[in-house]
Amino acid sequence: MAEPVHRIGQKTAGAWGLHTATIDWCEVRVSLGTVDLWLTLPSPFYFSIVLSPDSLSAKISPQQDNYTHTHYVAEWYNTISNIPFILLGLFGAYSCLAPHLQPNRKPIPDGTRHAAGNIGIMCIGFGSAIFHATLKWHAQVLLDELPMIFVTSLVLYLVCADSDRWKGQNAWKLKVGLAAVPLSVSAVYLYYPNPILHQVCFGVIQLTSTYRTILLFRTAPSSVPQADLRAAKHYILTGSLLFVLAFGIWNVDNVWCDTWTALRSRAWTLQGGIGELVGAVTQGHAWWHLLTGLGCSRIAVGTSYLMLSRKYPGAFELTGPVWGLVPVIRWRVVSGKGGMGAGAKMDKLQ
C-alpha cells in the first residue's frame, strides 16, 4: 500500500479511523464575522476575516478542515455530490427493467443487459461516496478507482456482444477476454498503485469502446430510421461533452486555485449569504461528480437506444428527457419519422 497523504493542518482521522488514502482533496474554511465558509484551495490555511468600519484585515493560520459538517464524512461536498450519480444510475436501470413504464406493459428486449451499464454507474457513485467520506486507501482503490475499469470494460462488452463475430461458439472468447482486462489491471494496480497506470488503462478501454460505438453507427442497417440514429448520437455526444466539461472544471479548479481564491474572496465580503453560496458551488471536484454522472447516464441511454434500433429498426423511441436530464426508451406507439418522442400503433415486433 502506498504512503498516505496528510496535508498540514488537516484532520487525519474521523469516525472511520486514520486516513490511509493517497489523495486528500482540500476544502478551506473562511470565517466572515460569524459565518464559516468552505472552498477548494491548494493549501490548508484557515482565513479569519475581521471586519472593521475602517478596514478589512485577514490573518492566516493552519486549521483542521476535514469533517466540516459531521464526524462521519471527511469531504462533505465531494461525498454528497455522488448522490445524483447514484440516483441517475438507479433510474436508468429501473427504466430498462420496469414493464409498467412501457405503453404495452412489455419490457424492452435484453433489458438486463441494458440495465447493467446503469447499475455500473450507480456502483461508481456509491464507491466514490464511501471513499470521500472515509479517505481510506482500500476505499480509494477498490471502490473508487478500479470500479471505473470494471464498468468501462462492461460497456465495451455490451457494445461488442451484438456483433456476429462474437456470437455462437465465439461468445465465450469475448466474455473471457474482456473479463481478463479489468482483472489483470486490478492485479497489477494493487501491486503497483501508480495512478498513471490506472489513467492509461481507463483511457485505452474508453477509446476502444468509443471506436466500437462509431462502428455501430457506420454499419447500421439501412432499415434503421435516420432520426433514430440522430437521437442516439445526440445523447452520446452531449453526454461526452458533459464528461469533457467536467474534466475541464476539475482541472481548472486544481491548476488555478489561487486565481479562484482571489475571485471568491470578494464574494465573502457580500451580504445575504452570497459568500456561502459561492463556497458551495465552486467545488470543482464535486462538479466533476455531478456532470460525469449525468454525462454517463446520457451516454448509456444513447448507446442502448442505438443497439436496440439496429436490432429492431423502428420499434423504439425516446421520450422527452425526464426533468430535462435523461430520456426513457419505450416501444414506439405512433408511427412517424422516429427519433425522440415519435409516435403509431404498436409495432408488429411487439
ROZALUM-372151 format. One record per atom (N, C-alpha, C, O): residue in one letter; x, y, z. Coordinates in steps of 0.05 Angstrom, whole numbers, plus 5000, padded with zeros to 4 digits. Example, Ala and Ser with C-alpha at 12.3 -4.5 7.8 and 13.67 -1.06 7.14 Angstrom:
2
a526448865156/a524649105156/a526449345156/a528549345169/s525749555142/s527349795143/s525850015157/s526850235161/
! end
This chain:
350
m501749765000/m500050005000/m501850255000/m503750265015/a501150444984/a502650694982/a502350855007/a500550815023/e504251045011/e504251215035/e501851395034/e501251515013/p500451425056/p498151605057/p498951905054/p501251975062/v497152065044/v497652355042/v496052495063/v493652475064/h497452645080/h496152805100/h497153095097/h499453155100/r495353275091/r496053555088/r496453685115/r495053625134/i498353875115/i499054015140/i496554155151/i495254305136/g495954115176/g493754255189/g491054115186/g489054195197/q491053885171/q488553745166/q488053535188/q489953425200/k485553495193/k484853255210/k485453005194/k484752985171/t486752825207/t487652575193/t486152335203/t486952105196/a484052365218/a482452145227/a479652235233/a479152465240/g477752055231/g474952105237/g473651865249/g474951695261/a471051845244/a469551625256/a470451355244/a470051145257/w471651355220/w472551115207/w475451045212/w476450855200/g476751205228/g479551155235/g481451335220/g480651535208/l483951265220/l486051425207/l485851425177/l485151215165/h486251655165/h486251675136/h488651525124/h490951565133/t488151345105/t490251205092/t490351245062/t492051125048/a488651425052/a488551475023/a490951625014/a492151775030/t491651594989/t493851744977/t492952004964/t494452154952/i490352074967/i489152324957/i487552444980/i486052304994/d487852704983/d486252855003/d485553124992/d487253304993/w483153154982/w482253404969/w481953614991/w481053565013/c482653864983/c482654075002/c480154245001/c479354344980/e478954285024/e476754485027/e477554665050/e478154565072/v477654925046/v478655105066/v476355285076/v474755385060/r476255325102/r474155475114/r474955765116/r477255835123/v473055945109/v473556225112/v471456335131/v469056295127/s472356475151/s470456585171/s470056885166/s471957035166/l467556955161/l466857235156/l464957315178/l462557255178/g466057455198/g464457515221/g463857265236/g465657135247/t461257185236/t460456935250/t459756715230/t458756505237/v460356765204/v459556575183/v462056425174/v464056555166/d462056165174/d464256005165/d463655895137/d461555785132/l465555945118/l465255855091/l467455665083/l469655685094/w466855485065/w468855285057/w469155285026/w467255325012/l471655245017/l472155234988/l474755084983/l476255025001/t475255024958/t477654874950/t480055064947/t479855274935/l482254984960/l484755134958/l487054944956/l486854714964/p489355034945/p491654864943/p493154824969/p494954664970/s492554984989/s493954955014/s492054975038/s490055125036/p492554835059/p490654815082/p490955045101/p492155015123/f489955275094/f490055505112/f487255595121/f485355565106/y487155695145/y484755805156/y484856105154/y486656225166/f482956225140/f482856515138/f480856625157/f478456565155/s481656785176/s479856915194/s479657205186/s481457365190/i477357285174/i476957555164/i475457715185/i473257645193/v476657935193/v475458105214/v474658375201/v476358515190/l472158445203/l471158695191/l471358925212/l470658885235/s472159155203/s472059385220/s471059625203/s470959605179/p470159835215/p468960055200/p470960175180/p470160275159/d473560165187/d475560305170/d477160115152/d478260215132/s477259865158/s478959695142/s477959405143/s476359325160/l479059245125/l478458955124/l481158815126/l482958845109/s481558665148/s484058535152/s483658235153/s481458145158/a485758095148/a485657795147/a488257685158/a490357805154/k488057465172/k490457325181/k490157025173/k487956915171/i492456905169/i492556625160/i493856455182/i495956525192/s492556225188/s493756035207/s492755765200/s490655735188/p494355555206/p493555285199/p490955215213/p490355295235/q489355055199/q486754975210/q485954695200/q486354635177/q484954525218/q483954265211/q481254295198/q479354385211/d480954225172/d478554305158/d477054075146/d474954115133/n477953815149/n476253595141/n473953575162/n474053695183/y471853425155/y469653385173/y468253645180/y467853715203/t467553795159/t466454065163/t463554055173/t462654245186/h462153835167/h459353825174/h458653595194/h456753615210/t460153385193/t459653155210/t462252995214/t463952995196/h462452855236/h464752695242/h464952445225/h466952305225/y462752385210/y462652145194/y463352185165/y463651995150/v463652435156/v464252505128/v466652685127/v466652915136/a468852585115/a471352735114/a471052965094/a471553195101/e470252915069/e469953115049/e466953145042/e465952985027/w465753345053/w462853365052/w461753395023/w460153235014/y462753605009/y461653654982/y462353434963/y460753364946/n464753324965/n465553104947/n464052854953/n463852674936/t462852834976/t461252594983/t458352624974/t457352454960/i457152844981/i454252874974/i453852914945/i451652874935/s455853004930/s455553044901/s455352784886/s454652774863/n455852564900/n455452294888/n452552204890/n451852004877/i450852334905/i448152244908/i446652254881/i445352054874/p446852474865/p445552464839/p446752254821/p445352134805/f449352204823/f450651994808/f449251724813/f448651584794/i448751664838/i447451414846/i444651404836/i443751204825/l443151624840/l440351634832/l439951604802/l438151484792/l441751734786/l441551704757/l442051424748/l440751324730/g443951284761/g444451004754/g442050834761/g441250654745/l440850884784/l438450734792/l436150784773/l434650594765/f435751034765/f433651104747/f433950964720/f432050854709/g436450974710/g436950844684/g436450544684/g435350434666/a437350414706/a436950124708/a433950064711/a432949874698/y432550214727/y429650174731/y428150204705/y426250054700/s428850414690/s427350464665/s427850244644/s426150194627/c430050094646/c430549874628/c429049614636/c428549444620/l428349594662/l427349344673/l424349354679/l423049144682/a423149594682/a420349624691/a418449614668/a418249804652/p416949394664/p415049374642/p412749564644/p411549644624/h411949654669/h409649834671/h410250114660/h408450274657/l412850174655/l413450424642/l412950424612/l412950634599/q412550184601/q412050154572/q409150174566/q407450074581/p408450284543/p405550314536/p404150054532/p401750034535/n405649844526/n404449574522/n405049384545/n404449144543/r406149494566/r406849334590/r408749104584/r408748904598/k410349144564/k412248934557/k415049054560/k415649264549/p416848914574/p419649014577/p421149024551/p420548884532/i423049204550/i424749214526/i426448964524/i427248854545/p427148884500/p428848644497/p431648694510/p432648914509/d432748474521/d435348494533/d435548704554/d437548844557/g433348734569/g433248954589/g435348924610/g436449124619/t436048684618/t438048644639/t440748734629/t442348854644/r441348674603/r443948764592/r444149064592/r446149184599/h441949204583/h442049494582/h442049614610/h443049834614/a440849484629/a440849584657/a443649554669/a444249704688/a445249364660/a447849314672/a449649554672/a450949614692/g449749704650/g451349944649/g450550154669/g452250284681/n447950184672/n446850374692/n447450294720/n448050464737/i447350034726/i448049934752/i450949984758/i451750054780/g452649964737/g455450034740/g455850324747/g457450394764/i454250504735/i454450794741/i453650834771/i455050984785/m451650694780/m450750724808/m452950624826/m453550754847/c454350404820/c456450294837/c458750484838/c460050514860/i459450614816/i461650804817/i461051034836/i462751114852/g458551144834/g457851364852/g457751274881/g458651434898/f456851034886/f456750934914/f459550904925/f460150984947/g461350784909/g464050744918/g465551004922/g467051034941/s465151194904/s466451454907/s465451594932/s467151724946/a462951574938/a461851704963/a463251584988/a463951725006/i463551314988/i464851185011/i467751285013/i468651335035/f469151294991/f471851384992/f472151665003/f473751715021/h470651854992/h470852135001/h469852165030/h470752355043/a468151995039/a467252015067/a469251905086/a469451995109/t470851705077/t472651575096/t475651635091/t477251625110/l476351705066/l479151745058/l480851505066/l483051535076/k479751265061/k481251025065/k482450925038/k481250955017/w484950815040/w486250735016/w484750505002/w484450504977/h483750315017/h482350095004/h479750194991/h478950084970/a478450395003/a476050504990/a476850654965/a475450644945/q479150794966/q480050944943/q480550764919/q479750814896/v481850534924/v482650354902/v480450164894/v479750144871/l479250034914/l477249824909/l474449924903/l472949794889/l473850164912/l471150264909/l470950514891/l468750584881/d473150644886/d473150894870/d474650864844/d473550934823/e477050764845/e478650764821/e478250504804/e477650524780/l478550274815/l478250024800/l475449984789/l475149874767/p473250064803/p470650034790/p470350184764/p468750094747/m471850394760/m471850534734/m472850344712/m471850354690/i474950184718/i475949994699/i473949774693/i473549704670/f472649674714/f470749454710/f468349544695/f467349404677/v467349784701/v464849884687/v465449944658/v463849884640/t467750074652/t468350134624/t468849874608/t468149854585/s469949674621/s470249404608/s467549284603/s467149154582/l465749314622/l463049214618/l461649354594/l460349224578/v461949614592/v460849764570/v462049664543/v460649634523/l464649624543/l465949524519/l464849254511/l464349194487/y464249084531/y463048824525/y460248864513/y459548724493/l458749044524/l455949084515/l455849184486/l454149094471/v457749354478/v457649464451/v458949264431/v458649304407/c460249064441/c461448854423/c459748604421/c459948454402/a458048554441/a456648294443/a454748244420/a454348014414/d453648454408/d451648414387/d452948354360/d451548294340/s455548374358/s456948324333/s456748034326/s457147854343/d456247974300/d456147694291/d458747554296/d458747304299/r460947704297/r463547574301/r463747444328/r465147244332/w462247554348/w462447454375/w459947304384/w459347294408/k458647184366/k456247024373/k456946724369/k458946654357/g455246554380/g455546274378/g457946174393/g458246234417/q459646014381/q461945894394/q464046104402/q465646044420/n464046334390/n465946544397/n465146724420/n466646894429/a462646684430/a461646864451/a463346844476/a463847044489/w464246594483/w465846564507/w468546704505/w469646794526/k469646724481/k472146854478/k472047154485/k473747264498/l469847284476/l469447564483/l469047594513/l470247774525/k467447424525/k466947444554/k469547404570/k470147564588/v471047194564/v473547144578/v475547364573/v476947454591/g475847444548/g477847644541/g477347904555/g479248024566/l474848004555/l474248264567/l474148244598/l474748434611/a473548004608/a473647974637/a476547974647/a477148064669/a478347874630/a481247864637/a482448144639/a484348194654/v481348334624/v482448604624/v482248744651/v484348814662/p479848774663/p479748904690/p481148744712/p482248854730/l481048474709/l482248314730/l485348344729/l486648354750/s486448354705/s489348394702/s490148664712/s492148694726/v488648874704/v489249144712/v489149164743/v490849294755/s487149034755/s486849044784/s489248914798/s490349014817/a490048684788/a492348544800/a494848704799/a496348724818/v495448834776/v497848994773/v497649244790/v499549324802/y495249374790/y494949624804/y495149584834/y496149764848/l494049364845/l494249314873/l497149274882/l497949334904/y498749154864/y501649104869/y503249364865/y505149414879/y502449514844/y503949754837/y501949984833/y501150044810/p501050104855/p498850304854/p499750574843/p499850774857/n500450584817/n501150824804/n498750944790/n497550814773/p497951184797/p495451294785/p495651334754/p493651324741/i498151364744/i498451394715/i497651134701/i496351134680/l498350904713/l497550644703/l494450624701/l493350534681/h493150704722/h490250704723/h489050874701/h487150794687/q490151114698/q489051304679/q489451204650/q487751234633/v491851094644/v492450994618/v490550764611/v489450754589/c490250574629/c488550344624/c485650434620/c484250334602/f484750614636/f482050724633/f481650854606/f479650814593/g483651014598/g483451154573/g483450964549/g481951004530/v485050754550/v485250564528/v482550414525/v481550384503/i481350324547/i478850184546/i476650374536/i474950294520/q476650624545/q474650814537/q474850884507/q472850904493/l477250914497/l477650964469/l476750734452/l475650764430/t477350484461/t476550254446/t473450234445/t472350164424/s472150294467/s469250294468/s468150514449/s466150464436/t469350744449/t468550954431/t468750874402/t466950924386/y471050754395/y471450654368/y469350454360/y468250464337/r468650274378/r466650074372/r463850204368/r462350114351/t463250404384/t460750544381/t460550684354/t458450694341/i462750804345/i462850934319/i462250734297/i460850784278/l463450494300/l462850284280/l459950204280/l458850134259/l458650204303/l455850134304/l454150334288/l452250254275/f454950584289/f453550784274/f454050744244/f452150764228/r456450704237/r457250684208/r456150434195/r455650434171/t455750224211/t454749964199/t451849924205/t450849694202/a450450124213/a447550094219/a446050014193/a446550124172/p444249814195/p442649734171/p441049974160/p440250154175/s440649964134/s439150184121/s436250204130/s434950404127/s435249984143/s432449984153/s432150144178/s429950204186/v434350224191/v434250384215/v433550674208/v434950794192/p431450784219/p430751064213/p433051254220/p434251234241/q433651434202/q435851624207/q435351794232/q437151874246/a432751854237/a432052014260/a432851864286/a433651994306/d432551604286/d433251444310/d436351454314/d437251474337/l437851434292/l440751454295/l441551734305/l443351754321/r440251934295/r440852204304/r440252244333/r441652374348/a438052124342/a437252144371/a439352004388/a440152114409/a440251774380/a442251624395/a444851784396/a446151814417/k445651894373/k448052054371/k447952304388/k449852384400/h445552424390/h445152664406/h445852614435/h447352774447/y444852404446/y445352354475/y448152254480/y449352314501/i449352104461/i452052014465/i453952254464/i455852274480/l453552434444/l455252664442/l454952864465/l456952964475/t452452924472/t452153114495/t453152994521/t454253144537/g452852734524/g454052604548/g457052624548/g458252674569/s458252584525/s461152604523/s462152894528/s464152934541/l460653084518/l461353364522/l461153444552/l462753594562/l459153334566/l458953384594/l461253264609/l462353374628/f462153034600/f464452894612/f466953074608/f468453114627/v467353174584/v469653344578/v469453604595/v471553704605/l467053724596/l466753964612/l467353924641/l468654084654/a466453694652/a467053624680/a470053604685/a471153704704/f471453474666/f474353444669/f475753714668/f477653764683/g474753894650/g475854154649/g475454314674/g477354444684/i473054304686/i472454454710/i474254354733/i475354514748/w474454094735/w476153974756/w479054074754/w480254154774/n480154074729/n482954154726/n483354454729/n485354544739/v481354614720/v481554904724/v481654954754/v483155134763/d480054814770/d479954854799/d482654774811/d483554904830/n483854564800/n486354474812/n488754654804/n490454714821/v488854734779/v491154884769/v491155174776/v493155294783/w488755304776/w488555584781/w487055644807/w485355824808/c487755494828/c486355534853/c486855804865/c485055924876/d489355914861/d489956174872/d488156394860/d487156574873/t487756374833/t486056564820/t483156544829/t481856744834/w482156294830/w479456254840/w479156364868/w477056474876/t481256324885/t481156414912/t480856714914/t479256824930/a482356864897/a482157154897/a479357244889/a478257434900/l478257114869/l475557184860/l473457124881/l471657284885/r473756894893/r471756824913/r471956984939/r469957024953/s474357084944/s474757244969/s473057494968/s472257604988/r472657604943/r470957844941/r468057774948/r466657944959/a467157534941/a464457464947/a463957434977/a461757474987/w466057374992/w465757325021/w464957585036/w463857575058/t465657815023/t465058065036/t462158165031/t461258355043/l460758015014/l458058095007/l456057985028/l456557785041/q453758115030/q451758035049/q449757855036/q449757815012/g447957745052/g445757585041/g446457295035/g445057165019/g448557195047/g449356915042/g450656865016/g450956635008/i451457075001/i452757044975/i455356884978/i455956704962/g456956944998/g459456815002/g459156515007/g460656354997/e457156445023/e456556165029/e455756015004/e456655794999/l454156144987/l453256024962/l455655974944/l455955764932/v457356174942/v459756154925/v461555924934/v462655774918/g461855904961/g463555694972/g462555424965/g464055234962/a459855394963/a458655124957/a458855054927/a459354824920/v458355254910/v458155194881/v460855204867/v460955144843/t463055274881/t465655284868/t467355044876/t469855074876/q466154824883/q467654584889/q468154424863/q466354284854/g470454454852/g471054344826/g470754044825/g469653934805/h471653904845/h471453604844/h468553514847/h467753314836/a467053664862/a464153594865/a462753624838/a461053464831/w463453834824/w462253874797/w463053644778/w461553564761/w465453544782/w466353314766/w464453084771/w463652944752/h463753034796/h461852814802/h459152864789/h457952684776/l458053104792/l455353164782/l455253144752/l453353024741/l457153264738/l457053264709/l457752994696/l456552924676/t459652854708/t460352594697/t458052394701/t457552224685/g456652424724/g454352244729/g452152284708/g451152094697/l451552544702/l449552604681/l450552524654/l449052414638/g453152574648/g454252504622/g454252204617/g453452114596/c455052054637/c455051764634/c452151654630/c451751464615/s450251774644/s447451674641/s446451734613/s445051574601/r447151964601/r446252034574/r447651854554/r446451764534/i450151794558/i451651614540/i450351334542/i450051204521/a449651244566/a448550974569/a445850954555/a445450754541/v444151144557/v441551124544/v441851154514/v440451024498/g443651324505/g444151354476/g445251094464/g444451014442/t447150964478/t448350714468/t446250494468/t446150344448/s444650474488/s442550264489/s440550304466/s439650114453/y439850554462/y437950624440/y439150554413/y437750454395/l441650604409/l443050534384/l442950234380/l442350144358/m443550074400/m443649784398/m440849674392/m440549494376/l438849784406/l436049684401/l435049764373/l433649614360/s435850004364/s434950094338/s436149924316/s434849874295/r438649844320/r439949664300/r438549394299/r438149274277/k437849294322/k436749024324/k433749014317/k432848824306/y432349224325/y429449244320/y428849514307/y427749694320/p429449544281/p429149804268/p426249914270/p424349774263/g426050164279/g423550294281/g421750214303/g419450314305/a422550024320/a420749924341/a420750084367/a418950054383/f422750264370/f423050404395/f423350704390/f424050794369/e422850854411/e423151144411/e424151234438/e424251084457/l425051484439/l425951604464/l423851804473/l422851974457/t423151804499/t421452004510/t422952264513/t425452274509/g421552474519/g422952724526/g424652684551/g423852514568/p426852824554/p428452784578/p426952834604/p425553034607/v427152644622/v425852674648/v427252884664/v429652874669/w425753094673/w426953324687/w429153454670/w430953584681/g429053424644/g431053544626/g433753404627/g435653514617/l433853174639/l436453034643/l436852804624/l438552824605/v435352584627/v435652354611/v432952244602/v431052264618/p432752134578/p430152024569/p429851734577/p431551614590/v427551624569/v426951344574/v426451214546/v425151324529/i427550974542/i426950824518/i424350674521/i423850544541/r422650704501/r420050564502/r419250464474/r420250554454/w417450274474/w416350174449/w414950404435/w413650564447/r415350414408/r414150634393/r411150584391/r410250374385/v409650794397/v406750774396/v405450944374/v403050914369/v406951114361/v405951274339/v407951254316/v410351314320/s407051184293/s408951164270/s409651444261/s407951634263/g411951474251/g412851744242/g415651724233/g416551524221/k417151934237/k419851944228/k421851834248/k424251824242/g420951744271/g422751634290/g424051854307/g423152084307/g426051774322/g427551954338/g426351994365/g425351804377/m426452234375/m425552294403/m422652374403/m421852564389/g421052234418/g418252294421/g416652244396/g414552374392/a417552064379/a415951994356/a413451844364/a413051774387/g411751794345/g409451664354/g408151454336/g409551484316/a404951134327/a403450954312/a402450744329/a403050744353/k401150584321/k400250364337/k402550174341/k404650204329/m402149984359/m404349814366/m405649674342/m404249574324/d408149664342/d409649534321/d409149224321/d408549114343/k409349104298/k408848814297/k410848654314/k410248424321/l413248774320/l415148624336/l414248594364/l415348424379/q412248744372/q411248724400/q409348494403/q408248444425/
! end
